[in-house]
Amino acid sequence: MERIEAIHDTRNPNSGGVMKKCGMKHEGTLRRAFKGNQGIGDSEMYSILKIER
């Protein structure tokens, strides 16, 4: 596997903290890309590459 990526709702910043603890890097914000219980919102994308492990 070369790349693992994950996204989370910006209204839940603790999820981003978990991704950072796993060594993932923030790649950007996907505007209005997430539909959850609270409606449409933004998502934060994180990833880690094989060479970064």
N, C-alpha and C positions, 0 to 999 in steps of 0.2 A: 504494500500500500504506500503510495507516494504522498498522499495528502488526506487529512481528516478535517472536515469543517463542521461548524455548528452555528446555529443562530439562536437568539433569545429576544423576547419582547423587551423593549427599552424600559417598560414600566416595572421590570423585575431585574434590577441591577445586580442582585445577589447571584443570579445565574451567570452573569459575566465574570464575577469574582471566581466562581468555580472553574470556569474555562481558563482564566489567567493562572490559577493554581496548577492546572494541568499542563501549563507551558504553552498554551495557545496564544496567538497574537491577534490583536484587533485589526480587522481589515477595513471596516467601514460600517456605515449605517445605510440600511435599505429602507427608504422612506415609504411609508404606507404599504408595507409588504406583508403584514401579518394580520390575520383575523383571529381574534380570541374571544373570550367571554365578555371583554370590555369593549368590543368593537375593533375597528381597523386601527392599527398602530404601526410604529416603526420597529424594525428589527436591527440588532447589532450582529455582525458576522465576525467569527473568530476562526482561525485555522492553525494547524501545525503541520509542518512538512517532515518527511522521513529524515532528512539530513539534520533537522533541529533536535531530534531525540537524543 
